Amino acid sequence: MFMNSEFRSPMDDEIDAVAQSMTAASPSAALRSGVRARIAGRAGGHVLRWSLGIAVAAAVIVLAIVWPDREATSDAPGSRASVAELVPPAAADRSIEPGPIQTPVVAGRGWPGEPDRVRQTNAELLPGGPVVSVAPLAVEPLADLEPLRLNGIEIQTLTVETLSLEPLSLQ
Amino acid sequence: VTDEELVLLARQGDTSAFDQLVVRHQATVYRAALAALRVPEDAEDVAQEAFVRAWSTLPRFRGEASFKTWLLTIAWNRAINRRRLRMNWWRRTAPLTDRLTLVASSDAPDEDLRSRELRAHIGRAIEGLTPKLRDALLLSQSGEYAYDEIGAMLSIPEGTVKWRVSEARRKVRQRLAALGYVHE
C-alpha cells in the first residue's frame, strides 16, 4: 500500500510546489482583532444574560409573592381561588375541627350574588353546620398555632367555602 | 511561555493569554481553512469562528492532544461544514469549473511560458482531485502540519494520510501525462 509513498517522480517537486503555493498566504490583522472583539462581546453577553436571568428570577419571585395575595384579597365575588389553591393541607385540616377556628385571621365572601358572611373575624364552626358565630378579629394567634401562610405570606382573607364546606362533610 | 501555560491562564478568563495563542496559531489555522475552502475570505471567517469556539469550549479541553491539534480539529470541522454548505449552493448556481482559480501561480518574468503553463495545469489538476486527496495534499504541503496532526484533523490514521498524499500526486501526474507532460 505504501509503495507509492516511497516512489517519487521528478514531477512531484512541481506538484508539491504548486500545492504549497495554494495555501501560502497569511491572515489579515482583521482575524486577530475580530477574535478579540467577539470574545469580548461574548464575555459581555454572559454578563447580560446573567443580569437578565437575575431580573427574570426576581420578577418571578415578586409575582409568586404578590399574585396569590391579590387573589386572596380581591373583593370581586367571582375572583375566589379554589380551596385547594388557597389553603395549605395543614390549614385545611385545621379548619374542619369543630369549634372556634384557631387562626388569627379568617374571613370570607359569599358566592357570587350572595352577601359576605364572614369578614375579618374569627369564626366558629359546628359539626355539620355552616359558620354559626362570628367573633371579633383575634389579634393574637394562639401560641401553639402558626398563622396560615401561603407561599410564605400570611393569608389575610379566605373564602368562606374554605371554612364551611369542609365541616359540612364531617357527618 | 508554552501553549499549556497560556491555556491554563486562558481557562481562568485571561483574554490576553488567549490572544497570545491566537497570534501564535492564527496562520496555522488560517492555512488549514484555506486548504479546505480555497477562498481567503471564507478561510478567515472560519479561522475566527474556530478561535471563538475554542475560547468558549476551553474549559472542556482535556489536554489529551496538544492545543494546536485540538484547535486545528475545530477549525477543520468548521471549514468542512462550510465547504459542504457552499458546495450545495454552488452546484445550484454555477458549474464548479467556472469558479476555480489557481491561487498563487508564479508570474516571475523570467519564467518561461511552458513552466507557467505546467503550473497552471498542475493547479487545475489539484483542484480537480477528490476532496479527500486534495485536502491531504494541500495540508501536507503547507509546511504547517505533521502527518499525525493532519491525521487528527481528518480523523484518519497517519498512514492513510500518507497514502492519500501519494495517491493525489499520482492522479495529478496522470492528468499531466494525458496533457503531454512527461518528466523522465
Interface residues (C-beta under 8 A of the other chain):
Chain A: M1 F2 N4 S5 F7 S9 P10 M11 D12 E14 I15 D16 A17 V18 A19 Q20 S21 M22 T23 A24 A25 S26 P27 S28 A30 L31 R32 G34 V35 R36 R38 I39 A40 R42 A43
Chain B: G13 T15 F18 D19 V22 V23 Q26 A27 Y30 R31 L34 A35 R38 P40 A43 E44 A47 Q48 F51 V52 W55 S56 L102 V103 A104 S105 S106 L118 R119 I122 G123 I126 L137 L138 L139 S140 Q141 S142 G143 E144 G159 K162 W163 V165 S166 E167 R169 R170 V172 R173 L176 Y181 H183 E184
